[in-house]
Structure formats: structure tokens, C-alpha cells
Amino acid sequence: MKNRTALLVLFLLAQLSLTAQDFFAGAATRTINPEKDSLYLAGGKPNRPFIDVHDNLYVKALVLSNNKNNITLLTFDCIGLLYPQLQEIRARIKSELPQIDPEHIVMSSTHTHSGPDVVGIWGKDLAHSGVVDKHMQLIVNRAVEAIKEAYSAKKPVTISYGNGSFGEDWVKNISEPGELDRSVSVIKFSDLKGKNVATLTNFACHPTIMDDTSTAASSDYVWGYYTYLDAAQGGVNMFLQGAIGGWVQPEGVPHTYDQAKQYGTSLGKYVFALPQVKNTSKILHFTSAKVDFPLANPAFQMLSKSGIIKRTFGETVSSEIAFFTIGDAYFATHPGETSPALSFATKKLMKNKGPKFVLGLSQDALGYIIKPSFFDSSNNIPHSKYLTGMSIGPETMEIIYSTLNTLVKSK
């Protein structure tokens, strides 16, 4: 009887320990390197055939939960996955891993210009799509695998975060030099022994040190970030792109892999040394909204009808915006390459005391999402003709802001 009572006490103490733990997290990584089957690299000039792999491209997954909710984050080393791929991943997870909420899956693309075309417009010419269905299926399959592994690896974690500013000497806005969000937001998930499970870093800069000068697959400077942090702290280190529209990129940097690794390493070192503050909130909150954006650019409709972009573009295009919180940290998604002005405006909506994450190219990749002033040629904004030509329309930025305003207020 005494043994039975002792076992019961131990069981209850274990349950109380689990109940007291606020968050559980697991993370996993899969490569999404292309195979040599007539793929083209995306970004920069079209007709840039893939030759080989310089450094691994990844999909990385974090599954996070508490006793009330769960959220899954995915990052992809590619130019920008489209909303239909998110829907496909969600459908697979709904069928194969019903323990997590598929609608709470968030995806973000690093926007490397040295990854395979996943949109369609970087093929050998504008009459041929650069997308290879076999590779797209590989990306989806590996994402599902990573989510499953991350879920099975979940363990109790503590959360800490840091904020800083970075890139003053090499990251520029070449359209509006005075407007740039240099924020670095970091959130770290550690197991109960203090080991890194996953670290998320949000920073805004095109991964275009190599741009279109190479035919090798690479995550560009993000490669240096991965390499340094993987060695320094282990775990799964995820890069979340920020607001890079209108045109935030490396300037004055030689186009070499040495430089790409050097600048990525400097970001990794900065993140590793950034002072951390312990999380205090136990809340895990998620909300999102489906949005039909007006399509003012007929080029997208033409590309859709011709099959170059395998997605429906009519008078509107359907997409999604999400707002979620992980303890003290707030997150908002932008479905394309958004203006720094929208990043600043989004962060003003967030009244939290912790870090503010703005995830660019998240849930979707709807091209450049820029201020209405870019569409007025009399303003003579540098590169505005190209940027507006790669935009779905002048109303997009305001719709994103008003949607996020509603989502934040509903918290």
C-alpha cells in the first residue's frame, strides 16, 4: 500500500511539473537542394540554369505548444513560396498529423536569389515557366517531414529574447535611403538544461550578395548565419526575412562567396552575443484572415493564363495575413516584399514589451508591396518603374495594414 501511495505521489508531482511548464517546442531541418533536372535559379536575370550546390538550402520547422494552443513555423531558403504551397502543406498535415492545427502553420521564405525558381518567371524566357513540379513536390514533402520530426521532438522549453540593430555598413535602401528598418529581433527556445532547441532571427536584407553572378544554389549570406550559429550553439537556427521592399539590399559588397559568408557570420556573431531577457508571458495566441487583394497589374493575369505562374489571378488574388504571439514576442506576417514604412507601421500596432517580428514573404510572395507614392511617376523615386511592374497594385499595403490592425485589436 505504501509503495502504491508513493508511486501515486510521484505521478502527481510529475503531472504538476508538466502543467507548470508553459511551453513545449521541437525543431527539425531538411535539405531542399535541387536535383540536376533543368532547373533555373530565381532572382535577378532569367535563363540562369542551375549547375550545382554551393551550400545547402533548407526548410526548417519549429512546432511550439502549450496546454491551450499550438503554432508551427517554417522557413524556406528560396525566392518566395506562394500561398498554394502553404495550402498543400496544411492539407498534408491535417491528414497525417491531426494533433496540430494546420491553420496555425506559418511559412516564411528567406528570398535568396540563388535558389531554384518556385514562382515561374525565371525560366529560359517569359514563354516558359522556370518551375519544375518534381522539385516543388520535394519542397512540400520535406516540409511535412520536418514538421513531423519537430512535433515528435517536442520537449519543455524556456524562452528568452533580444533586440538590436545591425547592418549599418552594408545594408541600404536604394530607392529611399532614409527609410530602413535595421532591427534585429531574436527569440530563443532552450531545453531545461539550457541547450538551444531553436533560435529565430528576424532581419531585413535581400540575400543578394551573389545575386545573379553564380549558377550554384546557395542561401547567400544566410549561409554564414547558419554556419556560425550551428557551430556556436547547436539546435535549429532559423532566419526570418523582414521588410525588404523598395529596395533593401547589400550595397558596396563584392559578389563573392567569401563576402556572403563573412556578412552572414557577422550577423550570427551579433545574434549569439545579443543580451537575452527572460520571457514572462504564458500566452500562445494565433489569429489570421483570408484576404482578396485587388489585382491592378494585368501582367500577373497573363502569366497565370499562360501557365508561367501556376496560380489563379483574376480581378483579385486570394492570400492570407496572420498575427500571433509567443509569450512576450509579437509576430505579424506580410505576404511579399514590403516597404520598411509598413514594417514601422506594423510594429506601432504591437503594444507588447517584448520583441516585434515582421515576417516578410510570409504565407505568400506577392511581389513588391510598396507605398502608393511609388506609382506616381512624377515623384521620380529610383527604380519605381521596376518595382511597380512587380507589384499587384497600389492598394495592397493599406489592405495589409488595416487587416493587421483588426487582427491585433482582436487579441
VOGU-3710 file (C-alpha; in Angstrom, 3 decimals, decimal comma):
1> mknrtallvl> 0,000/0,000/0,000  2,851/2,378/0,886  4,571/1,646/-2,428  1,356/2,329/-4,290  0,900/5,648/-2,445  4,493/6,675/-3,163  4,051/5,916/-6,854  0,853/7,967/-6,892  2,635/10,923/-5,271  5,460/10,700/-7,816
11> fllaqlslta> 2,950/10,562/-10,660  1,084/13,620/-9,361  4,342/15,546/-8,920  5,316/14,696/-12,486  1,952/15,884/-13,750  2,265/19,118/-11,773  5,720/19,629/-13,262  4,335/19,217/-16,776  1,400/21,506/-16,009  3,761/24,149/-14,640
21> qdffagaatr> 5,816/24,113/-17,820  4,487/26,900/-20,026  5,811/25,911/-23,452  6,951/22,849/-25,355  8,975/23,068/-28,568  10,615/20,839/-31,124  12,573/21,753/-34,226  13,898/19,978/-37,305  15,739/20,624/-40,563  15,574/19,104/-44,049
31> tinpekdsly> 17,581/19,954/-47,148  15,669/21,132/-50,222  18,600/21,114/-52,620  17,614/20,852/-56,282  18,471/17,927/-58,485  20,011/18,468/-61,906  16,833/18,365/-63,965  16,733/21,595/-65,985  16,034/23,872/-63,043  16,567/27,619/-63,217
41> laggkpnrpf> 17,703/29,859/-60,373  15,369/32,649/-59,308  16,019/36,354/-58,800  17,984/38,719/-60,982  18,101/37,767/-64,650  16,051/34,904/-66,136  17,623/31,999/-68,044  20,147/31,186/-65,303  20,356/27,375/-65,299  21,182/25,634/-62,037
51> idvhdnlyvk> 24,572/23,893/-62,235  25,444/22,686/-58,751  25,018/23,275/-54,998  27,421/25,611/-53,209  25,806/25,336/-49,776  22,700/23,554/-48,569  19,236/25,033/-48,971  16,905/24,152/-46,106  13,379/24,014/-44,856  13,413/24,425/-41,083
61> alvlsnnknn> 10,466/23,770/-38,793  9,553/24,771/-35,244  6,486/23,282/-33,546  5,502/25,143/-30,387  2,669/24,419/-27,978  1,244/24,998/-24,531  -1,776/23,401/-22,907  -4,165/25,554/-24,974  -2,665/26,174/-28,402  -0,026/25,267/-30,957
71> itlltfdcig> 1,847/27,146/-33,699  4,167/25,815/-36,398  6,774/27,995/-38,137  8,525/27,083/-41,373  11,391/28,866/-43,102  12,497/28,054/-46,661  15,684/29,023/-48,465  14,010/30,114/-51,683  12,887/33,253/-53,523  9,374/33,043/-52,060
81> llypqlqeir> 6,859/30,203/-51,835  3,336/31,033/-52,917  0,122/30,618/-50,933  -0,956/27,430/-52,783  2,120/25,635/-51,394  1,124/26,618/-47,846  -2,350/25,241/-48,503  -0,850/21,987/-49,795  1,367/21,611/-46,719  -1,615/22,292/-44,456
91> arikselpqi> -3,737/19,686/-46,236  -0,995/17,089/-45,790  -0,568/17,897/-42,098  -4,317/17,826/-41,492  -4,357/14,290/-42,863  -1,046/12,994/-41,496  -0,574/14,846/-38,180  -4,006/15,864/-36,833  -2,535/16,641/-33,396  -1,531/20,112/-34,589
101> dpehivmsst> -3,717/22,840/-36,059  -2,923/23,121/-39,791  -4,350/26,650/-39,914  -1,679/27,695/-37,421  1,171/26,857/-39,805  3,179/29,933/-40,801  5,713/29,846/-43,633  8,385/32,370/-44,490  10,968/32,491/-47,300  14,479/33,886/-46,926
111> hthsgpdvvg> 14,308/35,256/-50,506  17,715/34,052/-51,611  18,377/34,885/-55,261  20,415/31,692/-55,574  17,661/29,137/-55,124  15,516/27,413/-57,759  12,589/29,205/-59,338  9,475/28,404/-57,281  7,304/31,104/-58,887  7,751/30,600/-62,634
121> iwgkdlahsg> 9,090/33,870/-64,042  12,801/32,949/-64,119  12,743/30,214/-66,773  14,664/30,339/-70,021  12,272/33,050/-71,260  8,834/34,502/-70,481  7,194/31,859/-72,663  8,397/29,034/-70,407  7,914/28,583/-66,660  11,009/28,031/-64,562
131> vvdkhmqliv> 9,093/25,885/-62,066  9,734/22,125/-62,063  6,849/20,205/-60,486  9,156/17,467/-59,192  11,168/19,987/-57,190  8,047/21,694/-55,837  6,819/18,324/-54,590  10,185/17,712/-52,944  9,880/21,033/-51,088  6,390/20,179/-49,816
141> nraveaikea> 7,406/16,630/-48,847  10,467/17,834/-46,927  8,410/20,496/-45,127  5,915/17,862/-43,977  8,771/15,610/-42,852  10,350/18,453/-40,876  7,069/19,295/-39,144  6,544/15,664/-38,155  10,060/15,354/-36,748  9,763/18,666/-34,894
151> ysakkpvtis> 6,473/17,552/-33,363  7,947/14,225/-32,202  10,953/16,059/-30,719  8,905/18,449/-28,559  10,204/18,989/-25,045  9,744/21,556/-22,257  11,483/24,830/-23,078  12,226/28,210/-21,613  12,061/31,306/-23,800  14,314/34,346/-23,940
161> ygngsfgedw> 14,619/37,168/-26,423  16,765/40,066/-27,521  16,537/43,199/-29,665  19,193/45,110/-31,526  20,185/46,911/-34,724  22,549/45,685/-37,416  23,938/46,185/-40,921  24,699/49,922/-40,895  27,805/49,449/-43,036  26,335/47,275/-45,814
171> vknisepgel> 22,511/47,223/-45,873  20,950/50,082/-47,848  17,571/51,145/-49,215  18,461/52,123/-52,776  15,056/53,674/-53,514  14,550/55,694/-50,328  17,891/55,793/-48,464  16,429/57,430/-45,360  13,863/54,701/-44,765  15,223/51,448/-43,387
181> drsvsvikfs> 14,296/49,101/-40,545  17,617/47,757/-39,243  16,038/45,955/-36,298  17,234/42,526/-35,275  14,670/40,592/-33,247  15,699/37,281/-31,711  13,777/34,671/-29,753  15,457/31,596/-28,343  13,928/28,332/-27,144  16,145/26,381/-24,730
191> dlkgknvatl> 15,584/22,998/-23,105  15,652/22,648/-19,323  19,415/22,041/-19,444  19,933/25,343/-21,243  20,697/23,845/-24,667  19,392/25,607/-27,756  16,366/23,932/-29,337  15,728/26,715/-31,841  16,631/30,349/-32,362  14,605/32,662/-34,623
201> tnfachptim> 16,224/35,776/-36,073  14,237/38,464/-37,894  16,321/40,860/-40,006  15,620/42,719/-43,262  18,039/42,482/-46,176  17,897/40,849/-49,609  20,202/37,784/-49,690  21,786/39,070/-52,887  25,499/39,348/-52,263  25,880/36,754/-55,037
211> ddtstaassd> 22,718/37,883/-56,869  22,819/36,554/-60,448  26,616/36,197/-60,700  26,555/32,466/-59,874  24,777/29,377/-61,142  25,234/27,477/-57,868  22,437/27,071/-55,327  23,139/28,994/-52,120  21,320/30,707/-49,275  23,745/33,624/-49,799
221> yvwgyytyld> 24,676/35,465/-46,576  22,132/33,385/-44,651  24,621/30,532/-45,180  27,138/32,324/-42,944  24,436/32,913/-40,307  23,557/29,195/-40,283  27,178/28,053/-40,232  28,223/30,260/-37,326  25,224/29,651/-35,062  25,059/25,916/-35,766
231> aaqggvnmfl> 28,655/25,644/-34,529  28,321/28,144/-31,680  25,126/26,922/-30,059  23,694/23,935/-31,934  19,957/23,479/-32,310  17,957/24,686/-35,300  18,739/28,280/-36,260  16,053/29,896/-38,413  16,298/33,115/-40,421  13,067/35,091/-40,847
241> qgaiggwvqp> 13,245/37,717/-43,575  11,929/41,219/-42,800  10,556/44,095/-44,880  12,888/44,338/-47,895  10,650/46,032/-50,455  11,589/49,296/-52,103  14,673/48,077/-52,253  16,638/46,898/-49,223  19,810/45,062/-50,203  23,593/44,786/-49,695
251> egvphtydqa> 25,444/47,667/-51,321  29,164/48,133/-51,915  29,825/44,451/-51,261  31,895/42,335/-53,698  29,927/39,470/-55,256  31,904/36,566/-53,780  31,034/33,620/-51,569  33,701/34,751/-49,114  31,840/38,019/-48,673  28,484/36,259/-48,384
261> kqygtslgky> 29,838/34,041/-45,625  31,585/36,945/-43,897  28,472/39,104/-43,630  26,283/36,183/-42,612  28,831/35,204/-39,990  28,850/38,747/-38,639  25,065/38,554/-38,242  25,369/35,185/-36,495  28,002/36,556/-34,099  25,796/39,559/-33,344
271> vfalpqvknt> 22,798/37,332/-32,595  24,873/34,993/-30,428  26,219/37,880/-28,318  22,913/39,761/-28,052  21,830/40,081/-24,384  18,805/37,911/-23,631  15,781/38,776/-21,495  13,644/36,029/-19,954  10,103/35,685/-21,234  7,336/36,436/-18,716
281> skilhftsak> 4,061/35,765/-20,557  2,450/32,320/-20,788  0,202/33,208/-23,740  0,340/31,475/-27,123  -2,142/33,242/-29,388  -2,862/32,922/-33,117  -5,262/34,662/-35,453  -5,366/35,131/-39,207  -7,527/36,453/-42,020  -8,065/35,393/-45,621
291> vdfplanpaf> -7,744/38,412/-47,919  -8,721/39,000/-51,553  -6,326/41,644/-52,875  -7,369/43,747/-55,892  -5,176/42,973/-58,885  -4,279/46,125/-60,810  -1,358/44,654/-62,752  -2,586/42,702/-65,826  0,826/41,076/-66,262  0,019/38,670/-63,436
301> qmlsksgiik> -3,192/37,596/-65,165  -1,285/36,982/-68,405  1,352/34,924/-66,608  -1,374/32,914/-64,896  -3,330/32,224/-68,103  -0,188/31,136/-69,922  0,791/28,767/-67,113  4,045/30,574/-66,322  2,763/31,122/-62,777  0,667/28,144/-61,709
311> rtfgetvsse> -1,836/30,127/-59,717  -5,174/31,820/-60,341  -5,044/35,589/-60,817  -8,349/37,250/-61,680  -9,690/40,635/-60,663  -8,412/39,682/-57,210  -5,886/37,239/-55,775  -6,530/35,304/-52,569  -3,930/35,279/-49,816  -3,622/35,353/-46,027
321> iafftigday> -2,281/37,511/-43,202  -1,515/36,262/-39,694  -0,831/37,808/-36,315  0,358/35,681/-33,408  2,114/35,930/-30,059  4,646/33,682/-28,364  4,890/34,838/-24,780  6,178/38,412/-24,788  7,006/38,315/-28,531  4,568/39,525/-31,205
331> fathpgetsp> 4,629/38,403/-34,846  2,943/39,788/-37,972  3,138/38,383/-41,488  3,467/40,364/-44,723  2,711/38,380/-47,921  5,510/39,796/-50,071  8,427/42,214/-50,177  7,014/45,042/-48,138  8,193/48,606/-47,654  10,107/49,474/-44,460
341> alsfatkklm> 7,337/52,018/-43,873  4,870/49,159/-43,440  7,269/47,421/-41,066  7,418/50,510/-38,855  3,638/50,949/-39,016  3,049/47,290/-38,153  5,332/47,484/-35,133  3,455/50,542/-33,860  0,335/48,369/-33,712  2,127/45,997/-31,340
351> knkgpkfvlg> 1,901/47,168/-27,736  3,969/44,345/-26,239  7,088/44,793/-24,131  8,993/42,055/-25,951  10,390/41,791/-29,493  8,352/42,690/-32,552  8,754/40,352/-35,529  7,647/41,408/-39,020  7,886/38,407/-41,333  8,261/39,384/-44,970
361> lsqdalgyii> 7,444/36,928/-47,764  5,314/35,092/-45,230  2,276/32,981/-46,159  2,782/34,197/-49,738  5,079/36,027/-52,155  3,031/38,688/-53,949  5,969/40,652/-55,301  6,788/44,159/-54,172  4,327/45,746/-51,745  5,216/49,412/-51,778
371> kpsffdssnn> 3,813/52,811/-50,900  1,275/54,451/-53,265  3,826/57,210/-53,931  5,875/54,736/-55,995  3,042/54,529/-58,537  3,209/58,280/-59,282  5,999/58,677/-61,837  6,248/62,403/-61,079  7,815/61,508/-57,712  10,895/60,190/-59,556
381> iphskyltgm> 11,607/57,528/-56,959  14,639/55,470/-58,076  13,730/52,052/-59,525  9,990/52,724/-59,109  9,196/51,584/-62,666  10,631/48,120/-61,995  9,153/47,879/-58,503  5,624/48,822/-59,584  5,910/46,419/-62,522  6,485/43,628/-59,970
391> sigpetmeii> 3,593/44,756/-57,754  -0,026/43,599/-57,818  -1,267/47,149/-57,167  -1,151/50,355/-55,096  -3,848/49,326/-52,584  -2,029/46,284/-51,226  -0,016/47,991/-48,488  -3,041/49,711/-46,946  -5,076/46,482/-47,013  -2,313/44,633/-45,156
401> ystlntlvks> -2,096/47,379/-42,538  -5,856/47,576/-41,955  -6,112/43,784/-41,746  -3,322/43,583/-39,184  -4,883/46,436/-37,243  -8,085/44,391/-36,945  -6,217/41,207/-36,024  -4,138/42,917/-33,323  -7,214/44,551/-31,790  -8,982/41,187/-31,651
411> k> -6,285/39,711/-29,359
//
